[in-house]
């Protein structure tokens, strides 16, 4: 078994909320240019080629600290963590996850 600990994902509900709450001028072209980063079905299709690999999922860029307000960042981090946990429960044979923290607000 191999463990990929550097796997980024923008869970669908999280990414939708992020785009709605983003500050004016936020650019998501890079994220949309990598379909396996935002499309879980596509990610599962790719993972099907590697049955001996588990991915430890983390929330992908852009950083919340620079993209949304502080209160929205906290809300989005919580919802992103919850959505990663849901993915992990449903697809536990392929994924594990880490938590998302808002680092900009620590002293």
C-alpha positions, 0 to 999 in steps of 0.5 A: 500500500502507498499513501499519498499525503499531498493530495489536494481537493476542493470539495464541491459544496465547499468550492461553490460556497468559496466562489460565492463568498470570495472577495471581488477580483478572486480568480479561480481559473487555476482551480477550474483548470484541474478537473480532478481537483474539483470533480470527485467522480473524476478523482475516483476514476483516476484512483481506480487505476491505483488500487494500492494507493490511499490519498490523505486529502487536504483543502486546495488553494486558494488560501481562505485568509486571502480570498474571503473575510475572517468570519467567512474563512472560519465558516468555510474551513469548518464546512470544508473539514466536514465535507472532507470527513463525509468523503472519507466515510463514503470512500474510506478505502481510497481516502483519509483527510486532514483538518483545515486551519485558518493560520492568518488569525493566530497571534 
